[in-house]
Amino acid sequence: MESLFIEKQIHLADSNIFYQEAGTATNSVSILFIHGWSVSIEPYQENLNMLSQRYHVVAPYLPGFGKSTAPHFVKDYSDYAAVLIDFLKALNLQSVHIVGHSLGGAIAMALAALKPDFTRSLIVVDSTGIPMNSLPEVVVRRAIEMSAQMWQAKPEPALAILARVLYNSLFNTKKVLETAKLVLDRDIRSMLPRIHTPCLIIWGADDLLTPMTMAKEFARNIKGSKLVIIDGVYHEWNFFFTETFTKTVSNFIDEIELGTGNLTSELF
């Protein structure tokens, strides 16, 4: 899909962050969109295009992904969050709705815990943040999941995911392995009680990488959060069911901004 976004870059003290931006002229409500592990921004293009029709959206390439450079200290979810806090300050964005998928979800939670005054709301999608099993087991689960997703509604996003994962694995191997260790080992649960912003947790019921037990654990530990479960979908379901994803996100943002909205998915 053709991008509606303009690629920009900004220099921070320890890194150079490239990012995509759109929707500036149409809406003052801003979304910070944080991409997942090993895929960068490209497979999210349809999601981003639809959100930018209503909101101002900025989607940075995380340090070490795309053309963004990574400072040496970026090893943990909190480290990534600290870079994004500097990024928001540099853009003079003082209050944003944060949407994070997979690795990006855990970074979003860390950011909300570290800088609550920057966080208008938090939307966590099939997030990492609770230690997983061994890498070989995760690889097997991912292979099964990617094969299953190839049969879902839109083959083009599945190919985009595979292409981006393969590209990063071949040409950005060090960062992929670093973030794999982060995903496997790091536990964000100690930070969750510090999150007091309105929080929506959206999860694919058949997610194999980050199973439903993780979603329920996050929901239990983030006070006042809402959990929406999307039946019959996997870890990257938002790539294939864009309208469901963007409607669910938009409804929640409208609840915060306008006091309206109707979450039609199942709530727990």
Buried (B, 14 or more C-beta within 10 A) or exposed (E): BEBBBEBEEBEBEBBBBBBBBBBBEEBEBBBBBBBBBBBBBBBBBBBBBBBBBBBBBBBBBBBBBBEBBBBEEBBBBBBBBBBBBBBBEEBEBEEBBBBBBBBBBBBBBBBBBBBEEBBBBBBBBBBBBBEBEEEEEBEEBBEEBBEBBBEBEBEEBBEBBBEBBEBBEEEBEEBBEBBBEBBBEBEBBEBBEEBBBBBBBBBBBBBBBBBBEBBBBBBEBBEEBBBBBBEEBBBBBBBBBBEBBBBBBBBBBBBBBEEEBEBEBEEE
